[in-house]
Amino acid sequence: MSDILSRLADTLESRKHADPASSYVARLYGKGLDTILKKIGEEAAETIVAAKNGEQQQIVYETADLWFHCLVMLASQGLRPEQVLDELARREGLSGLAEKAARKD
């Protein structure tokens, strides 16, 4: 399952040096973190609306957009999706309440 995330991360990394005139991702990088974060917020809102409407295909579509833009944000910060997957693996089997209580403020 993570193969697609790794391939996509590689592509997003390569777009850091692409021409913003021909690459949407390069354009996002060029506009900076605030623009990337704004796009994540927009996609999150669209995902929420899709879920409220209960249309499964639209939920999948909007979630893909949200995840994509989160991957752009990770790449912009020098992070890879594998790091997020490692964190999820670390949390697997832990009580969510216990994990939250163990976090440092």
N, C-alpha and C positions, 0 to 999 in steps of 0.2 A: 504494500500500500504506500509506503513512503518513497518508493522509486519515483513516482510522479512529482512528489514534493522536491526531491533532490534535483531532478532534471529541471524543474521549473526554477528552483533557486539558482542553478547554474545559468539559465537563460537570463534571469533577472540581473545576476551579477554582470553578465556580458553587456547588458543594456546600459550599464553605467558609462560606457565609452561610446555609445551609439549616438547618432545624430537625432536630436530632439525633433527635428522636422519630419523624421520618418519613423520614430519610435515613441509610442504613448508612454512607456515606462521611462525612457530617457527624459521625456518632457516632465514627468512627475518628479524625477530626481532633480532636474534643473530648477523646478519651482520650489523645491525644498521640503523639509519635514512638515511644516505646517499644512501645506497643500496635501501631502500624503495622508496626514492624520485627519484632515477634513474629509477626504474621500472615504476613509475608513468609517467615519461617523455617518456619512450619507449611506454607505452600503449597509451598515448596521441597522439604520432606520428602515431601509427597504426590506431587509431580512425580517425585521419585526413585523412589518405590515404584511408581508407574504405569509408569515406564520399565523397571524391573526385571521387572515383570509382563508387559511387552511388549504390552499392550492399546492399540492405536493411538488409539482414540477417547478412552480415559481419559487418555492422555498429552496429547492436544490439550486436553481439558477442564481438566486440572490446570495445564498450562502457561498457559492463558488466565487462570486464577485467579492464578497467580504473577505474570504480566505486569501484570494489573490492579492488584494490590497494590503492585507496584513503581511503577506510574504514580501511585498515591495517595501513595507516599513521595516521588516526585519533586515532585509538586504541593505537598506539605507543606513542601518545602525551597525552593519558588519556582523550580523547574526545569521544563522541558518536554521531552517525548519527542524533539522535534526536535534538542535538544542532544545527546542520546545517539546519535541517528541521524547527526548531523554527526561525532561522534567515531568511529563505526563507519566512516563514509565516509573519514575521515582515515586510518584504519588499513588500508583496503582495499588489497590488493596488497603490503602490507608483510609481511615475514617475521615471524611471531609471536615467534620467538626474538630477532630484531633489535629489534622494538618493545619487548619486555620488557627487553632489555639497555639500551635508551636511556632507560628510566624513571629518574627521580631517586629516591633513597631517602628 
